[in-house]
Amino acid sequence: MHTKFGLRRSNMAHSVLRRSGAPDALKEMVSEALDQNWRVERTGSGHLRFLSPDRSVSPVFSPTTPSDVRSVKNVRGKLRRAGLNI
């Protein structure tokens, strides 16, 4: 699927996570979010900010290189509660 910028969504996910040691599960969550019209941005501190198309939903933040085994699962749960179908 192409965006209005002419980039494939998979390329956008790659550009958000370039040069990071992000786990594959996190990369898949970024791709799913982009497919569902969410915005994913990298913050100045290197975290990821997931922004729902429904602007009334608070953003979900995630580290790019989680240090805890549970952190990817915790982010997945937060995204589900925010309305992302994953």
N, C-alpha and C positions, 0 to 999 in steps of 0.2 A: 504494500500500500504506500502510495506517495503522499507526501504532505504538500502544503501550499508552497513550501520552499524547494520542492523537487527532490528532497532526500527521502530515501527509504527509511521506514521506522527502525529497522534493524541498525542502519547506519547512525541514526540519532541516538539509539541506546548505546552504541559503541562510543559515540563522541562524548556522551555524559560520563561514561565509565572508563575512558581511555587512561592508560597507564596506572590503573589501580589493581590491587589484588583482590577485587571484589569476587565473592563466590558466585558460581553459576546460578544459584537460586536467586540471588539479588539481581543479576543481569536479566533473568527471566521475568522478575517482577517489574523491572523498568520497561521491558518490551510490552508486557501485558498492560501496564498503565498507559503507555503511549498509544497502544491499539484502542484503548477505551477513552481516548481524547483527554487524558490527564496530561499535565505538564510536569516534567521532571527537570529540576535544575540542580546545579552543584552550587553549594554555598561557598562563601569565602574561606571557610574553615575546612572545606573538603567533604562535608556531609551532603546527602541528597535530600532535596525538598520535593515531595510529591504533592502536587496541587490538583485538587478535584475540579472537574468542569462546573460542579455545583459550588459556587463561591461561598455558600454558607457553611461549608465543611472546613474545619481547621486543617492546615497542612500537616502532613506526616513527615517526620524527619528520620533519616537513617544514616548510620555511619557507612562509609564506602568500604572500609576494611574492618568488619566486626571482630572484636577480640573475644567475644563470648559465643559459645556454641548456640545458645538460645536466642541471640539477638536477631538472626534472620527470621526465626519463627515468630518472634515478638513483632517484628516489622510487618510480616505477612498478616498477623492478626489485627494490627492497627489499620492496615490498608483495607482489610475486609470490613472492619467496623466503620470505616470511612466511606464504604460503598463500592470499592473496587471488586470486581468479580474475578477472583483468583482461586 
